[in-house]
Every structure is written in structure tokens, then in C-alpha cells.
Amino acid sequence: MESFQGESRPHARLSRISSHIQPHHKFAEEKADVDMQQCRAKGAAPGLKVAVLGAAGGIGQPLSLLLKINPLVATLNLYDVVNTPGVTADLSHTNTSTVVRGFGKEHLDAALEGVDLVIIPAGVPRKPGMTRDDLFNINAGIVRTLCEGIARSCPKAVVNIISNPVNSTVPIAAEVFKKAGIYDPKRLLGVTTLDVVRANTFVAEVIGVDPREVSVPVVGGHAGITILPILSQVNPPFTFTKEETEYLTNRIQNGGTEVVEAKAGAGSATLSMAYAAAKFADANLRALRGETGVVECSFVASEVTELPYFASKVRLGRSGIEEIFPLGPLNDFERKGLEKLKGELRSSIEKGVNFIKGK
Ligand SMILES: NC(=O)c1ccc[n+]([C@@H]2O[C@H](COP(=O)([O-])OP(=O)(O)OC[C@H]3O[C@@H](n4cnc5c(N)ncnc54)[C@H](O)[C@@H]3O)[C@@H](O)[C@H]2O)c1
């Protein structure tokens, strides 16, 4: 075992203090697992257990920091195939009550044991010129492996999928869970919160208000034209001109590309994505804790359209999704956008399903 929770005995504590004399980097070189965390794994109140898979990555690190400061997270398990000891040691120095534990490549099952919420940002990010679909082959295999671990170790956990292409990785996760006989569509959610966060920010710039006061539903999928902001339903209500609607829709749909190009080869959105994922995780955790009226947009198994998966507003509860809301009234521009996105979204979904079914 790489870690444990609870108070340590005095002599055990002394032996751990001596292990501390080693500099962190040396420790990380000498040991693949993070048993140094034993001496810090105490103090948290019983509560929710969260695992981040891909925790040492560009999204994983800031996301883990934001979860470490969330009082709803009692235990935070960090899993990655590289660099977990360093990230775990670093985060464990923050004096919040969350216990942080690290797990290396060989310890996926231990990282997932008893976990309530699993968040998956593992995979490769986009480079300039790549679409989210270009990531498919690498990330599809990673998501499959990680979901097989979830099926073995925490089949009742709520799962948040960040790894792209989300339009395909959510169906992949569903098929893995179906094969394992543990699929519950209420517990599988694709994270599209960054689209909503961008929509709220860009709209706030146009109408001149605080972005925290703006709420734009974003439906469909999570790539290019499959991202459909429903600007006619913005809150506070506002009537956009045709030019404003086209500018905003285009910027929201291509927000990811804006960041990929600005980073010029150094990856895709990480900080805004970590913020969005932490916000979505917090909503899931509050709902698991029994808070009512928690509503977020998410890409989920759905009957809102004829497609088997679709992003729309969902109400979260103690066991995941409790209600999926219909799209509500759309204007002409949005109706056309909806029809236009269906073909691409359908083929991305089928690509994910076929990856597991072997067609
Ligand atoms: N849903 C969204 O809105 C959204 C937004 C931005 C990025 N993303 C996606 O999130 C993913 C991660 O992006 P990033 O910028 O953090 O990439 P990154 O390369 O910085 O980090 C990915 C991490 O995953 C780890 N990893 C690789 N294989 C693994 C495995 N089998 N098990 C566990 N961990 C593994 C890597 O070691 C690395 O630490 C990408 O697929 C990216 O496209 C999604």
C-alpha cells in the first residue's frame, strides 16, 4: 500500500521523521510510490473521496489544487503514470483539511478504492492544427484503461470525463461500463463546463456586466460546431443583434482553438479548464451531499434529441443525474445550429461506441 489514513503511532512517527531528512527530489527519484504521504494522511473529517486520474498534467495539477481547498473533499487521491510523488508532496504542504494521497502507474485500483467522484483529465492535449478528433486514438485507449479500473474498484462512483474528444470519450466510458455490467447513465457526465464558462465571460464582455452574473446554457457536444450556445436564453435577459450572435457563437465554439493557437505548441486550455472542472466537481459534490436545485450543463446519455448522447442542462442529486431538461425555446439561428451539429456529433458518438465494440 502506498498510503494510509489515520493517526500514526509514536515510534512509527519517528521513523517517518527520519525519512523526511531526505530532500524531496531524492525521495521522488528513489521511490515510485508516495508512502511519504503517510505522515500527512491524517486530520480530515469523514467526507467525500475524490480521485483525479491524470493529476500531474496541465489540467490535473491546478484542478487538484482547487479540489484540495474545497472543504467538501475529505480525501483526494492523485493518480498519474508520471510525476505523482512530486505533485502529491507539493500539494500536501497546503494547510487545508483535505488529505492528499499519491498513486503511481501500477496502483490504479488502489487510487480508486471507495471513491465517490472520479475526475479524468488524463490524455494528450491538442497542438495547433489538430482537432479534438485527432486526439482520438491515444485518448480513447487511456480512457478505456481508466474506466476498466473504475469498474473494478468504485463501480458506484460518479464519473466526470474531461479527456478529449468528449463527444467520443463519454460513449467509450459507457461501453466499458456496459461490458463490465456496471453502467449507470446517471453517474457518467462529460465535462462541458468550460464552454459555459467561456460563454458567460464573452457574453458579459458584450453586455457589460459582471461575468459571475451571466448564465448561458450551452448544449450539443464539446467540439467546434457541436458546441451550441443558446444565447436567446441568456440570463439576465438580453437581445443580441445578428452580428453579436454570430460573433459570440463563433468565439464560444472556437474558444479552445484560441487558446491552442496562443499557446503555440505548449498545449491546450489548462487553467480555465481546471477552474471549470473544479466548478463542475463542486456542483457534483454539493449534490452528492444532498443540496437540492443543483443544475449544470453536461454531455450525458440523453433523450432530449434523437442522438443517444447530448449536452444540456441537468439537475444533479445524491446519485448523479436526477433530471435532464429539454432544450426549451430556440430561435431560428439556434434551430439551424442544432440541425447542423447533429451529423458530426452522431459520427463522433459512433466512433467512440465502435472503439469498444471493435467495429
Ligand atoms: N473537456 C474540456 O473542456 C477540455 C479542455 C481542455 C483540455 N481537455 C483535454 O484534457 C486532457 C488533458 O489535457 P492536459 O492539458 O492536462 O494534458 P497534459 O499532457 O498536460 O496532461 C495529461 C496527463 O495525463 C497523464 N496520463 C497519460 N496517460 C495516462 C494514463 N494512462 N493514466 C493516467 N494518467 C495518464 C499524463 O502523464 C499527463 O500528466 C486532454 O485530452 C485535453 O484535450 C479537455
The ligand as an SDF file (V2000), in Angstrom:
LIG
                    3D

 44 48  0  0  0  0  0  0  0  0999 V2000
  -13.2630   18.9030  -21.5550 N   0  0  0  0  0  0  0  0  0  0  0  0
  -12.6390   20.0130  -21.8350 C   0  0  0  0  0  0  0  0  0  0  0  0
  -13.2500   21.0970  -21.8890 O   0  0  0  0  0  0  0  0  0  0  0  0
  -11.1520   20.0180  -22.0570 C   0  0  0  0  0  0  0  0  0  0  0  0
  -10.4510   21.2550  -22.1220 C   0  0  0  0  0  0  0  0  0  0  0  0
   -9.0880   21.2380  -22.2960 C   0  0  0  0  0  0  0  0  0  0  0  0
   -8.4220   20.0210  -22.4230 C   0  0  0  0  0  0  0  0  0  0  0  0
   -9.1270   18.8530  -22.3720 N   0  0  0  0  0  0  0  0  0  0  0  0
   -8.4550   17.5660  -22.5120 C   0  0  0  0  0  0  0  0  0  0  0  0
   -7.9170   17.1510  -21.2600 O   0  0  0  0  0  0  0  0  0  0  0  0
   -6.8390   16.2530  -21.4800 C   0  0  0  0  0  0  0  0  0  0  0  0
   -5.6130   16.6290  -20.6590 C   0  0  0  0  0  0  0  0  0  0  0  0
   -5.0970   17.8680  -21.0670 O   0  0  0  0  0  0  0  0  0  0  0  0
   -3.7660   18.4760  -20.3620 P   0  0  0  0  0  0  0  0  0  0  0  0
   -3.5510   19.7950  -20.9860 O   0  0  0  0  0  0  0  0  0  0  0  0
   -3.8690   18.3680  -18.8820 O   0  0  0  0  0  0  0  0  0  0  0  0
   -2.6670   17.4270  -20.8990 O   0  0  0  0  0  0  0  0  0  0  0  0
   -1.2440   17.0760  -20.2510 P   0  0  0  0  0  0  0  0  0  0  0  0
   -0.4740   16.3100  -21.2590 O   0  0  0  0  0  0  0  0  0  0  0  0
   -0.6210   18.3000  -19.6610 O   0  0  0  0  0  0  0  0  0  0  0  0
   -1.6380   16.1150  -19.0440 O   0  0  0  0  0  0  0  0  0  0  0  0
   -2.1780   14.8600  -19.2330 C   0  0  0  0  0  0  0  0  0  0  0  0
   -1.7340   13.9730  -18.0910 C   0  0  0  0  0  0  0  0  0  0  0  0
   -2.3160   12.6810  -18.3060 O   0  0  0  0  0  0  0  0  0  0  0  0
   -1.3550   11.7390  -17.8920 C   0  0  0  0  0  0  0  0  0  0  0  0
   -1.6420   10.4330  -18.4580 N   0  0  0  0  0  0  0  0  0  0  0  0
   -1.3600    9.9410  -19.6940 C   0  0  0  0  0  0  0  0  0  0  0  0
   -1.7410    8.6530  -19.7760 N   0  0  0  0  0  0  0  0  0  0  0  0
   -2.2870    8.3250  -18.5850 C   0  0  0  0  0  0  0  0  0  0  0  0
   -2.8730    7.1520  -18.0590 C   0  0  0  0  0  0  0  0  0  0  0  0
   -2.9760    6.0290  -18.7710 N   0  0  0  0  0  0  0  0  0  0  0  0
   -3.3140    7.1860  -16.7890 N   0  0  0  0  0  0  0  0  0  0  0  0
   -3.2240    8.3160  -16.0420 C   0  0  0  0  0  0  0  0  0  0  0  0
   -2.6910    9.4540  -16.4910 N   0  0  0  0  0  0  0  0  0  0  0  0
   -2.2130    9.4570  -17.7460 C   0  0  0  0  0  0  0  0  0  0  0  0
   -0.0190   12.3050  -18.3690 C   0  0  0  0  0  0  0  0  0  0  0  0
    1.0610   11.7020  -17.6810 O   0  0  0  0  0  0  0  0  0  0  0  0
   -0.2010   13.7760  -18.0160 C   0  0  0  0  0  0  0  0  0  0  0  0
    0.2540   14.0640  -16.7110 O   0  0  0  0  0  0  0  0  0  0  0  0
   -6.6110   16.2650  -22.9970 C   0  0  0  0  0  0  0  0  0  0  0  0
   -7.2840   15.1660  -23.5620 O   0  0  0  0  0  0  0  0  0  0  0  0
   -7.2630   17.5440  -23.4290 C   0  0  0  0  0  0  0  0  0  0  0  0
   -7.6540   17.5360  -24.7760 O   0  0  0  0  0  0  0  0  0  0  0  0
  -10.4510   18.8460  -22.1850 C   0  0  0  0  0  0  0  0  0  0  0  0
  1  2  1  0
  2  3  2  0
  2  4  1  0
  4  5  1  0
  4 44  2  0
  5  6  2  0
  6  7  1  0
  7  8  2  0
  8  9  1  0
  8 44  1  0
  9 10  1  0
  9 42  1  0
 10 11  1  0
 11 12  1  0
 11 40  1  0
 12 13  1  0
 13 14  1  0
 14 15  2  0
 14 16  1  0
 14 17  1  0
 17 18  1  0
 18 19  2  0
 18 20  1  0
 18 21  1  0
 21 22  1  0
 22 23  1  0
 23 24  1  0
 23 38  1  0
 24 25  1  0
 25 26  1  0
 25 36  1  0
 26 27  1  0
 26 35  1  0
 27 28  2  0
 28 29  1  0
 29 30  1  0
 29 35  2  0
 30 31  1  0
 30 32  2  0
 32 33  1  0
 33 34  2  0
 34 35  1  0
 36 37  1  0
 36 38  1  0
 38 39  1  0
 40 41  1  0
 40 42  1  0
 42 43  1  0
M  CHG  2   8   1  16  -1
M  END
$$$$
